[in-house]
Amino acid sequence: MKIIDVLDKRAIVGNLESTDKKGVIEELAVSVAQITNIKFEDLVSVLMDRERLGSTGIGDGIGIPHGKLKNLDRLILGFGLSRKGVNFESMDGRPTHIFFLLVTPENSTGMHLKLLARISRILKNELFKEKLLNAYNPDEIFRIIKEEDETF
């Protein structure tokens, strides 16, 4: 499964304004909730519950908040950039700039793990991350991700 198969362009936030973890999650959740018809509050609750188990800030400027929902019929992926960086309680203690928000149906553990692994692998490419950090609109971000996803 490719990232581009589940990333919805409407769920790309090119300039996150929030300065803390909950704010980033809420900002990313707005469009994902609209696209999926999931209640915003339910989505934020699931994502924050997952964060309480351990931060999804994996370090190196990357956060992959994720969660599972009962009434979801497909995987959905959102994306956000924070120019300033956010304290996302990452493993390395550094600010987080690049966010992929993954929401999956409750019974999709295999697909969920495969997509998380693919996102993690693709983000090891420093040039790719640099291109993302320099992108300024959803179309450009989508194109950069698509190009990298197709060559990976």
Residue pairs with C-beta under 8 A, 6 or more apart in sequence:
1 75
1 111
1 114
1 115
1 118
2 118
2 149
2 150
3 77
3 100
3 115
3 118
3 119
3 122
3 145
3 149
4 142
4 145
4 146
4 149
4 150
6 74
6 75
6 76
6 77
6 115
7 77
7 78
7 79
7 142
7 145
8 31
8 32
8 35
8 76
8 77
8 78
9 138
9 139
9 142
10 31
10 34
10 35
10 138
11 28
11 31
11 32
11 35
11 76
11 77
11 78
11 79
11 101
12 78
12 79
12 80
12 138
12 141
12 142
13 27
13 28
13 31
13 78
13 79
13 80
13 81
13 138
14 80
14 81
14 135
14 136
14 137
14 138
14 140
14 141
15 81
15 82
15 83
15 136
16 24
16 27
16 28
16 80
16 81
16 82
16 83
16 86
16 99
17 23
17 27
18 24
18 26
18 27
18 82
18 86
19 84
19 86
20 86
20 87
21 51
21 55
21 57
21 86
21 87
21 88
21 89
22 44
22 48
23 86
24 63
24 65
24 80
24 82
24 86
24 88
24 96
24 99
25 44
25 47
25 48
25 51
25 65
25 101
26 40
26 44
27 80
28 65
28 78
28 79
28 80
28 99
28 101
29 40
29 43
29 44
29 47
29 78
29 101
30 40
31 78
32 38
32 43
32 76
32 78
32 101
32 103
33 39
33 40
33 43
35 76
36 43
36 72
36 76
36 103
38 69
38 71
38 72
38 103
42 69
43 67
43 69
43 103
46 67
46 68
46 69
46 103
47 65
47 66
47 67
47 101
47 103
49 67
50 56
50 65
50 66
50 67
51 65
51 89
55 63
55 88
55 89
55 90
55 91
56 63
56 64
56 65
56 66
56 88
57 63
57 88
57 89
57 90
57 91
57 96
58 64
58 90
58 91
58 120
59 90
59 91
59 92
59 94
60 92
60 94
60 123
61 85
61 94
61 95
61 96
61 97
61 98
61 129
62 90
62 96
62 97
62 98
62 99
62 100
62 123
62 129
63 86
63 88
63 90
63 96
63 98
63 99
63 100
64 99
64 100
64 101
64 102
64 116
64 119
64 120
65 99
65 101
65 102
66 101
66 102
66 103
66 104
66 112
66 116
67 102
67 103
67 104
68 103
68 104
68 105
68 106
68 108
68 112
69 103
69 104
69 105
69 106
70 105
70 106
72 103
72 104
72 105
72 106
73 105
74 105
75 102
75 103
75 104
75 105
75 108
75 111
75 112
75 115
76 102
76 103
76 104
77 100
77 101
77 102
77 103
77 115
78 99
78 100
78 101
78 102
78 103
79 99
79 100
79 101
79 141
79 145
80 98
80 99
80 101
81 97
81 98
81 99
81 132
81 133
81 135
81 141
82 95
82 96
82 97
82 99
83 97
83 133
84 95
85 94
85 95
85 96
85 97
86 95
86 96
86 97
87 95
87 96
88 95
88 96
90 96
97 133
98 123
98 129
98 132
98 133
100 119
102 112
102 115
102 116
102 119
104 111
104 112
104 115
118 152
121 152
122 128
122 148
122 149
122 152
123 129
125 148
128 144
128 148
131 144
132 141
132 144
132 145
135 141
135 144
